[in-house]
Amino acid sequence: MAERAFGMRGRHEKKTVELITSEGSIQEILSDHKIDPEQVANFITGASEFRILVDIVSSQLDADRMDYILRDAHSTGVKYGSFDSEWLLSSLCIGTEPNRKAPGDAYDWRLCLDERRGLHSAEQFIIARMHMSLQVYFHHATRGWEAHLLCLFREAAALAEKNELPESTPDLAREFFRTKGKAGPAQFLQLDEATIVCAMQQWTFAEKHPRLRDLASSFLARRKVFHCFELPRSDYRVTMQLSSELKKIGQEERDWLLDSSDLVSYEDFDSIFRGSKRTPAEVSTTAVLLAEGALGAPARPVEADSIMLRAMGDNPIEAINRLYCHQDIVVPVKKVLAALGVS
Amino acid sequence: MHPTIRIAHLVHLLKRIEGRKKLHKIVHILQELGAPFVEPFQYSQYGMYSQQLTTEMGHLVRDKLVTEDGTNVFVFKPSKDLARLLNALKIEPEPEWASLAHELNKLSPQMLEGISTVLFLRERGYAKEKLRLRLVALKPRLGSIADECIERAADLTENSALV
């Protein structure tokens, strides 16, 4: 949420690098094991000569993705996110970067799936991710509460900038909003959900700041104050005009926000299929790769071998477009939508 | 402002951008120098890359606001509709990052890749000789222009009114 509220500058990779390279317990533990924190930071930011190690941290087959899909499916009680993670892990092999001479050296190695064993687990994994995206991550209720929280964070940050947050706001939360999520590593490590909830509880008494009070109290009471309009797939001209017209009614990301599955911080589930014209950079960055299994064999994008994934590529799922607005401005928003012919 | 409006405005101002690599590096450098582009970038095998920017350009091309032609190198150009749209939206004709964008568009993709990587490394805390060594390690094929990339990145930062 901090990334969405305060822009890309607060990306979690950057924060992780700060935590690893700044003085503290993580740096000490790494150094005790003769691991250079700087090298670990390079794997996290992707700026390492050893691409295969970057792949483990951040790629279509990275450890985080394999973990969070199963965990989120379990936590939300849905079955969509199931895939055979053990089989997928046992199918991993090392190939050579597409468009490079194979077998390449360690600099050109990439994390791939064995073409004989991994194809179907790759399909299962990609479909699990797609279903989780549609049914959980981009569900209108999930995104609605995120929109609510986003507007609350923006409101708090605007007040913090003017030093007008209620005095009862915990110092850690005050610093978090004042710096727009860029608090130092020591403070960041102490900041948790309890601190933010505590701040919100205090804000429910903020008589001088009715919007802050309203957003905090309604969030804590699970009282829905943001209305969702599902927008049809429309020409970008309409989206841009809509954005301009809405600014006359209220503040963006305070009173309303346009939410598109293309413009979010979650990794894009169909990005690997989108577009027929693909550059080597895009293939290298976004594709799930298959290889023959022997060390350094040439790698290729998985969709070349999969009828199912090719079909998905040929018929990409439309982006989800929604408009969330505070209930106070629903009437004028409806008028704008009608004037633009968006129903 | 909707983030794609700013990207559309960039294409409108530059009239012609030769290659996706060039586009990504220009936007990344502008962002690093303080222009209000919001696309998240990640370091990848081919330098700084933004999935969101790729998606936004895909929309602009699909909606015929931008044309994209070519086989190996894709050339982006604004369509007549884009000028009409920006006019209708009353977009500021010359934002403060415009002259810098024009300057960057004159550079080669390799030079832009080098400068963009230097800015990324500087953000990571690298400086002086350590920065140079890291740049050459990551981009061996840019070795012959590494010093020039570092100098240009320094000049851009010092002389940019945006920083």
Interface residues (C-beta under 8 A of the other chain):
Chain A: G7 M8 R11 E13 V17 T21 A41 T45 G46 A47 E49 R51 S58 E97 D235 Y236 R237 T239 M240 Q241 S243 S244 L258 D262 L263 S265 E267 D268 S271 R274 G275 K277 T279 P280 A281 E282 S284 T285 T286
Chain B: M1 H2 P3 T4 I5 A8 R20 K21 V38 E39 P40 F41 Q42 Y43 S44 Q45 Y46 Y49 Q51 Q52 T54 T55 E56 G58 H59 L60 D63 L65 E68 F74 D81 L85 A88 L89 K90 F120 L121 R124 G125 R134 A137 L138
